[in-house]
Amino acid sequence: MFETINDIKPEKNDSRMLGALAYAGAIIIGVFAPLLIYLLAKDDKFARFHGLQMLLTEIILLTVCMVVFMVGWIAWMLMFFMFPIGASTMPGDGAVFGLLFFVIFIIFFLIMIIFMLAGFLWLLLKIYLAYLAYQGKAFRLPFVTKFVLKNI
C-alpha cells in the first residue's frame, strides 16, 4: 500500500516502539506525541523519521480541516442571515429562498457526514501506520516524505 524506504531501519531495541508511538500517540494527544518523539530521539533516525513524518502530516491535515471548517462556517452564517432578508423582500411567499436554504442545509449535512467518515478512516490509518512502524518499516506518506528525509 505504501512504498517502503529501505535506507531507514530500526537502530535500537526501542526504535520500533518509538516509531509506532509517533502514530498511535497522535490518536490521543495529536501533534504533541510525534513532536516529542522527533525532539527527544535525537540519535535514533528511525524514530525521528516517523515522528517528523506524522507531525507534518497531522499539521497539514489539521490546517486543511480548519480552512474547510471556516469556509463552511462563513457560508453557513451568510446563508443564515442573508436568506431571511432576501425572502422577506422577494415578492410572493419566498418559497425559492426556502427551497434553496433546504438544499444548502442538506449539502452541509452530507459534508458533515463525510468529515466524520474521513476522521474515522484517518483513525484506522493511524493504527495501521503504527503497526507498520512497529514492524520496523519506513514508508512514504504523500507530500511530506521528501522533506522528512532531508531533515532527519
C-alpha positions as CSV (number, residue, x, y, z in Angstrom):
1,M,0.0,0.0,0.0
2,F,2.8,2.4,0.9
3,E,6.2,2.5,-0.8
4,T,8.8,1.3,1.7
5,I,12.1,3.1,2.3
6,N,14.9,0.6,2.7
7,D,17.6,3.1,3.9
8,I,15.9,3.7,7.3
9,K,16.0,0.7,9.7
10,P,15.4,0.5,13.4
11,E,18.8,1.1,15.1
12,K,18.0,0.3,18.7
13,N,15.7,-2.0,20.6
14,D,13.1,0.7,21.3
15,S,13.2,2.3,17.8
16,R,10.3,0.3,16.6
17,M,8.2,1.2,19.7
18,L,9.0,4.9,19.3
19,G,8.1,4.8,15.7
20,A,4.8,3.2,16.4
21,L,4.1,5.7,19.3
22,A,4.5,8.6,16.8
23,Y,1.4,7.4,15.1
24,A,-0.6,5.8,17.9
25,G,0.2,8.7,20.3
26,A,-1.2,11.1,17.7
27,I,-4.6,9.4,18.2
28,I,-4.6,10.5,21.8
29,I,-2.7,13.8,22.0
30,G,-2.5,14.9,18.4
31,V,0.7,16.6,17.2
32,F,2.4,16.5,20.6
33,A,3.3,12.8,20.5
34,P,5.2,12.9,17.2
35,L,6.7,16.3,18.2
36,L,8.0,14.8,21.4
37,I,9.4,11.7,19.7
38,Y,11.1,13.9,17.0
39,L,12.7,16.2,19.6
40,L,13.7,13.6,22.2
41,A,15.0,10.8,19.9
42,K,18.0,12.8,18.7
43,D,20.2,9.8,17.9
44,D,17.5,7.5,16.5
45,K,17.0,8.1,12.8
46,F,14.1,5.6,12.6
47,A,12.1,7.2,15.4
48,R,12.8,10.7,14.2
49,F,11.7,9.8,10.7
50,H,8.3,8.5,11.9
51,G,7.9,11.4,14.4
52,L,8.6,14.1,11.8
53,Q,6.5,12.4,9.1
54,M,3.5,12.1,11.4
55,L,3.9,15.6,12.8
56,L,3.9,17.2,9.3
57,T,1.0,15.0,8.1
58,E,-1.0,16.0,11.2
59,I,-0.3,19.7,10.7
60,I,-1.3,19.6,7.1
61,L,-4.5,17.7,7.8
62,L,-5.4,20.0,10.7
63,T,-4.8,23.1,8.6
64,V,-6.9,21.7,5.7
65,C,-9.7,20.8,8.1
66,M,-9.6,24.2,9.8
67,V,-9.8,26.0,6.4
68,V,-12.7,23.9,5.2
69,F,-14.5,24.4,8.5
70,M,-14.0,28.2,8.5
71,V,-15.2,28.5,4.8
72,G,-18.2,26.3,5.7
73,W,-19.0,28.3,8.8
74,I,-18.8,31.6,6.9
75,A,-21.0,30.2,4.1
76,W,-23.5,28.9,6.7
77,M,-23.6,32.2,8.6
78,L,-24.1,34.2,5.3
79,M,-26.9,31.8,4.3
80,F,-28.5,32.0,7.8
81,F,-28.5,35.8,7.9
82,M,-29.0,36.7,4.2
83,F,-31.8,34.3,3.2
84,P,-34.4,35.7,5.6
85,I,-33.7,39.2,4.4
86,G,-33.9,38.0,0.7
87,A,-37.0,36.0,1.4
88,S,-38.8,39.0,3.1
89,T,-38.0,41.4,0.2
90,M,-39.0,38.9,-2.6
91,P,-42.5,39.1,-4.0
92,G,-44.6,36.2,-3.1
93,D,-44.1,33.8,-0.2
94,G,-40.3,33.3,-0.6
95,A,-40.6,29.7,-1.5
96,V,-37.5,29.9,-3.7
97,F,-35.3,31.0,-0.8
98,G,-36.8,28.3,1.5
99,L,-36.0,25.6,-1.1
100,L,-32.5,27.0,-1.6
101,F,-32.0,27.1,2.2
102,F,-33.1,23.5,2.5
103,V,-30.8,22.3,-0.4
104,I,-27.8,24.1,1.2
105,F,-28.7,22.6,4.6
106,I,-28.7,19.1,3.1
107,I,-25.4,19.7,1.4
108,F,-23.8,20.8,4.7
109,F,-25.3,17.8,6.5
110,L,-23.7,15.5,3.9
111,I,-20.4,17.3,4.2
112,M,-20.5,16.7,8.0
113,I,-21.1,13.0,7.4
114,I,-18.2,12.9,5.0
115,F,-16.0,14.6,7.6
116,M,-17.0,12.1,10.3
117,L,-16.2,9.2,7.9
118,A,-12.9,10.8,7.0
119,G,-12.0,11.2,10.6
120,F,-12.8,7.5,11.3
121,L,-10.7,6.4,8.3
122,W,-7.8,8.6,9.5
123,L,-8.1,6.9,12.9
124,L,-7.9,3.5,11.3
125,L,-5.0,4.6,9.1
126,K,-3.0,5.8,12.1
127,I,-3.5,2.4,13.8
128,Y,-2.2,0.7,10.6
129,L,0.7,3.1,10.3
130,A,1.6,2.4,13.9
131,Y,1.5,-1.3,13.1
132,L,3.8,-0.9,10.1
133,A,6.3,1.2,12.1
134,Y,6.3,-1.4,14.9
135,Q,7.1,-4.0,12.2
136,G,10.3,-1.9,11.5
137,K,9.2,-0.5,8.2
138,A,9.7,3.0,7.0
139,F,7.3,4.1,4.3
140,R,6.4,7.1,2.2
141,L,3.4,9.3,3.0
142,P,2.2,11.8,0.4
143,F,3.5,15.4,0.4
144,V,5.9,15.1,3.4
145,T,8.4,12.3,3.0
146,K,10.9,14.2,0.7
147,F,11.1,17.0,3.3
148,V,11.3,14.5,6.2
149,L,14.2,12.6,4.5
150,K,16.1,15.9,4.2
151,N,15.6,16.9,7.8
152,I,16.1,13.9,10.0
